[in-house]
Amino acid sequence: MIVSATISDRDWKVLSQSPEETGRLGMLLGKMAGPGTVVGLIGNLGAGKTRFVQGITQGLEIPVLGVTSPTFTLIQEYYGRLPVAHFDTYRLRSPEEFAELGSDEYFSGEWVSLVEWADRVAEHLPQDCLTVRIEHRGESERELLFSAGGVNSAALLHSLKAEWTSTN
C-alpha cells in the first residue's frame, strides 16, 4: 500500500512499497501526460528512476520491454500515444552539453520529455516541469516527492493525486 501526503498544492510525497507500485504510479502519470509534458527525475543510482519511466511510457502505450536507461545514447525516442524523448544526463560533462543536444525542441509540441538526473541540467529545463525526486527508504521502499514548477505541471499533479487517492 502506498502512503501519500500533500505538502502543498504544488508538492506531493508518496511512499511506494515496491517497484511494481512505483511503476503503477508512473503508468498513471503517463496516462495523464499531454503534449509538452516535461518530467525531471532526480535520485541516486538504483533509486527507481528508470522503473518510474517504464511506468510512464506504459501509460503512453509504449511496450515496457523496449524502455531502458539511455545512459550511453543520452536520448532515446519512443512512439506511442504521444512521442517520448527519454534523456539521461548522467554522463554529460556540462549542462550546456544538454542544451546542445537540442533538448528545447523536445520541450514543445507533441513530445513528452523525461529527463533522468534532472538536477544536473536544471537551468535548461522549462520552468513548467514536474520534478520527481526518488529516494531509498528501505530495500524495496521508495519515497517519491513530486514538485510542480508551473500551471500545467500543477494541474497534472493535481489530477495525479486525485486519481491515485481515489484508486488506492
GUBALO-412165 format. One record per residue (C-alpha): residue in three letters; x, y, z. Coordinates in nm, 4 decimals, decimal comma, padded with zeros to 6 digits. Example, Ala and Ser with C-alpha at 12.3 -4.5 7.8 and 13.67 -1.06 7.14 Angstrom:
<atoms>
+-----+----------+----------+----------+
| res |        x |        y |        z |
+-----+----------+----------+----------+
| Ala |  01,2300 | -00,4500 |  00,7800 |
| Ser |  01,3670 | -00,1060 |  00,7140 |
+-----+----------+----------+----------+
</atoms>
This chain:
<atoms>
+-----+----------+----------+----------+
| res |        x |        y |        z |
+-----+----------+----------+----------+
| Met |  00,0000 |  00,0000 |  00,0000 |
| Ile |  00,1277 |  00,3447 | -00,0891 |
| Val |  00,1006 |  00,6141 |  00,1741 |
| Ser |  00,0770 |  00,9693 |  00,0451 |
| Ala |  00,0766 |  01,3152 |  00,1933 |
| Thr |  00,0023 |  01,6511 |  00,0403 |
| Ile |  00,2651 |  01,9081 |  00,1321 |
| Ser |  00,1208 |  02,1948 | -00,0729 |
| Asp | -00,0769 |  02,2462 | -00,3931 |
| Arg |  00,2448 |  02,2064 | -00,5918 |
| Asp |  00,4109 |  01,9281 | -00,3901 |
| Trp |  00,3141 |  01,5716 | -00,3055 |
| Lys |  00,5004 |  01,2946 | -00,1239 |
| Val |  00,4288 |  00,9255 | -00,1852 |
| Leu |  00,5811 |  00,6181 | -00,0208 |
| Ser |  00,5962 |  00,3242 | -00,2614 |
| Gln |  00,6324 | -00,0218 | -00,1101 |
| Ser |  00,7624 | -00,1944 | -00,4242 |
| Pro |  00,8967 | -00,1434 | -00,7767 |
| Glu |  00,5551 | -00,2535 | -00,9046 |
| Glu |  00,3817 |  00,0266 | -00,7125 |
| Thr |  00,6385 |  00,2754 | -00,8404 |
| Gly |  00,5650 |  00,1568 | -01,1935 |
| Arg |  00,1870 |  00,1805 | -01,1401 |
| Leu |  00,2220 |  00,5394 | -01,0213 |
| Gly |  00,4325 |  00,6169 | -01,3296 |
| Met |  00,1772 |  00,4474 | -01,5542 |
| Leu | -00,0994 |  00,6650 | -01,4138 |
| Leu |  00,1104 |  00,9749 | -01,4798 |
| Gly |  00,1745 |  00,8534 | -01,8348 |
| Lys | -00,1969 |  00,8115 | -01,8991 |
| Met | -00,2496 |  01,1739 | -01,7924 |
| Ala |  00,0516 |  01,3253 | -01,9714 |
| Gly | -00,0177 |  01,5526 | -02,2619 |
| Pro |  00,1876 |  01,7154 | -02,5363 |
| Gly |  00,4654 |  01,9296 | -02,3904 |
| Thr |  00,4780 |  01,7476 | -02,0542 |
| Val |  00,8285 |  01,7571 | -01,9073 |
| Val |  00,9174 |  01,5323 | -01,6123 |
| Gly |  01,2533 |  01,5748 | -01,4413 |
| Leu |  01,3721 |  01,2759 | -01,2362 |
| Ile |  01,6239 |  01,3023 | -00,9548 |
| Gly |  01,7676 |  01,0195 | -00,7463 |
| Asn |  02,0770 |  00,8128 | -00,6780 |
| Leu |  02,1798 |  00,5158 | -00,8901 |
| Gly |  01,9277 |  00,2380 | -00,8348 |
| Ala |  01,6649 |  00,4684 | -00,6839 |
| Gly |  01,3992 |  00,3663 | -00,9363 |
| Lys |  01,4097 |  00,6439 | -01,1971 |
| Thr |  01,4103 |  00,4064 | -01,4924 |
| Arg |  01,1358 |  00,1901 | -01,3359 |
| Phe |  00,9216 |  00,5037 | -01,2966 |
| Val |  00,9959 |  00,5980 | -01,6599 |
| Gln |  00,8901 |  00,2488 | -01,7701 |
| Gly |  00,5591 |  00,3071 | -01,5946 |
| Ile |  00,5124 |  00,6444 | -01,7636 |
| Thr |  00,5850 |  00,5006 | -02,1067 |
| Gln |  00,3496 |  00,2105 | -02,0421 |
| Gly |  00,0784 |  00,4689 | -01,9673 |
| Leu |  00,1649 |  00,6276 | -02,3019 |
| Glu |  00,1056 |  00,2897 | -02,4721 |
| Ile |  00,4724 |  00,2078 | -02,5339 |
| Pro |  00,5819 | -00,1534 | -02,4688 |
| Val |  00,7801 | -00,1513 | -02,1432 |
| Leu |  01,0294 | -00,4111 | -02,2688 |
| Gly |  01,1872 | -00,1594 | -02,5052 |
| Val |  01,2394 |  00,1090 | -02,2394 |
| Thr |  01,5833 |  00,1162 | -02,0795 |
| Ser |  01,8088 |  00,3827 | -01,9345 |
| Pro |  01,9645 |  00,5774 | -02,2230 |
| Thr |  02,2931 |  00,6271 | -02,0321 |
| Phe |  02,5190 |  00,5620 | -02,3294 |
| Thr |  02,2982 |  00,7118 | -02,6009 |
| Leu |  02,1834 |  01,0184 | -02,3994 |
| Ile |  01,8417 |  01,0315 | -02,5733 |
| Gln |  01,6029 |  00,7534 | -02,6606 |
| Glu |  01,2878 |  00,8218 | -02,8591 |
| Tyr |  00,9773 |  00,6092 | -02,8155 |
| Tyr |  00,6479 |  00,6258 | -03,0016 |
| Gly |  00,3068 |  00,5501 | -02,8560 |
| Arg |  00,0004 |  00,7633 | -02,7866 |
| Leu |  00,2464 |  01,0560 | -02,7862 |
| Pro |  00,6150 |  01,0587 | -02,8803 |
| Val |  00,8545 |  01,0408 | -02,5842 |
| Ala |  01,2092 |  01,1748 | -02,5525 |
| His |  01,3906 |  00,9973 | -02,2671 |
| Phe |  01,7103 |  01,1757 | -02,1631 |
| Asp |  01,9821 |  01,0540 | -01,9283 |
| Thr |  02,2168 |  01,3377 | -01,8335 |
| Tyr |  02,4406 |  01,1343 | -01,6000 |
| Arg |  02,7377 |  01,1234 | -01,8380 |
| Leu |  02,7196 |  01,4816 | -01,9664 |
| Arg |  03,0240 |  01,6944 | -01,8917 |
| Ser |  02,8243 |  02,0165 | -01,8515 |
| Pro |  02,4661 |  02,1467 | -01,8512 |
| Glu |  02,5410 |  02,3271 | -02,1788 |
| Glu |  02,6007 |  01,9907 | -02,3442 |
| Phe |  02,2357 |  01,9086 | -02,2680 |
| Ala |  02,1216 |  02,2247 | -02,4465 |
| Glu |  02,3439 |  02,1360 | -02,7433 |
| Leu |  02,1532 |  01,8063 | -02,7800 |
| Gly |  01,8533 |  02,0124 | -02,8964 |
| Ser |  01,6525 |  01,9436 | -02,5821 |
| Asp |  01,4473 |  02,2639 | -02,6294 |
| Glu |  01,2982 |  02,1195 | -02,9473 |
| Tyr |  01,1551 |  01,8273 | -02,7496 |
| Phe |  01,0040 |  02,0506 | -02,4781 |
| Ser |  00,7466 |  02,1999 | -02,7110 |
| Gly |  00,4971 |  02,0482 | -02,9448 |
| Glu |  00,3788 |  01,6887 | -02,9217 |
| Trp |  00,6652 |  01,5391 | -02,7197 |
| Val |  00,6586 |  01,4128 | -02,3623 |
| Ser |  01,0103 |  01,4632 | -02,2225 |
| Leu |  01,1524 |  01,2514 | -01,9405 |
| Val |  01,4866 |  01,3722 | -01,8022 |
| Glu |  01,6846 |  01,1486 | -01,5667 |
| Trp |  01,9396 |  01,3276 | -01,3442 |
| Ala |  01,7413 |  01,6484 | -01,3994 |
| Asp |  01,9261 |  01,8288 | -01,1196 |
| Arg |  02,2390 |  01,8277 | -01,3395 |
| Val |  02,0660 |  02,0319 | -01,6111 |
| Ala |  01,8035 |  02,2211 | -01,4100 |
| Glu |  01,8851 |  02,5565 | -01,5691 |
| His |  01,7978 |  02,4164 | -01,9121 |
| Leu |  01,4609 |  02,2675 | -01,8163 |
| Pro |  01,1409 |  02,4639 | -01,8672 |
| Gln |  01,0013 |  02,6284 | -01,5563 |
| Asp |  00,6740 |  02,4379 | -01,6030 |
| Cys |  00,8302 |  02,0999 | -01,5300 |
| Leu |  00,7104 |  01,8272 | -01,2954 |
| Thr |  01,0090 |  01,7196 | -01,0853 |
| Val |  01,0109 |  01,3791 | -00,9176 |
| Arg |  01,2764 |  01,3123 | -00,6532 |
| Ile |  01,3052 |  00,9398 | -00,5724 |
| Glu |  01,4847 |  00,8250 | -00,2574 |
| His |  01,5504 |  00,4844 | -00,0980 |
| Arg |  01,3529 |  00,4240 |  00,2220 |
| Gly |  01,4173 |  00,0524 |  00,2537 |
| Glu |  01,5084 | -00,2495 |  00,0432 |
| Ser |  01,2104 | -00,2038 | -00,1885 |
| Glu |  01,0500 |  00,1131 | -00,0485 |
| Arg |  01,0922 |  00,4421 | -00,2278 |
| Glu |  00,9785 |  00,7913 | -00,1363 |
| Leu |  00,8705 |  00,9983 | -00,4342 |
| Leu |  00,8469 |  01,3736 | -00,3892 |
| Phe |  00,6654 |  01,5480 | -00,6730 |
| Ser |  00,7089 |  01,9239 | -00,7270 |
| Ala |  00,5248 |  02,1224 | -00,9926 |
| Gly |  00,7024 |  02,4244 | -01,1384 |
| Gly |  00,4170 |  02,5865 | -01,3278 |
| Val |  00,0484 |  02,5926 | -01,4134 |
| Asn |  00,0412 |  02,2878 | -01,6435 |
| Ser |  00,2564 |  02,0682 | -01,4204 |
| Ala |  00,0493 |  02,1755 | -01,1166 |
| Ala | -00,2703 |  02,0732 | -01,2970 |
| Leu | -00,1128 |  01,7395 | -01,3924 |
| Leu | -00,0003 |  01,6825 | -01,0336 |
| His | -00,3458 |  01,7715 | -00,9007 |
| Ser | -00,5054 |  01,5159 | -01,1363 |
| Leu | -00,2466 |  01,2523 | -01,0466 |
| Lys | -00,3049 |  01,2999 | -00,6720 |
| Ala | -00,6829 |  01,2852 | -00,7123 |
| Glu | -00,6756 |  00,9712 | -00,9281 |
| Trp | -00,4194 |  00,7948 | -00,7091 |
| Thr | -00,6126 |  00,8748 | -00,3922 |
| Ser | -00,9409 |  00,7512 | -00,5395 |
| Thr | -00,7931 |  00,4189 | -00,6600 |
| Asn | -00,5763 |  00,3304 | -00,3575 |
+-----+----------+----------+----------+
</atoms>
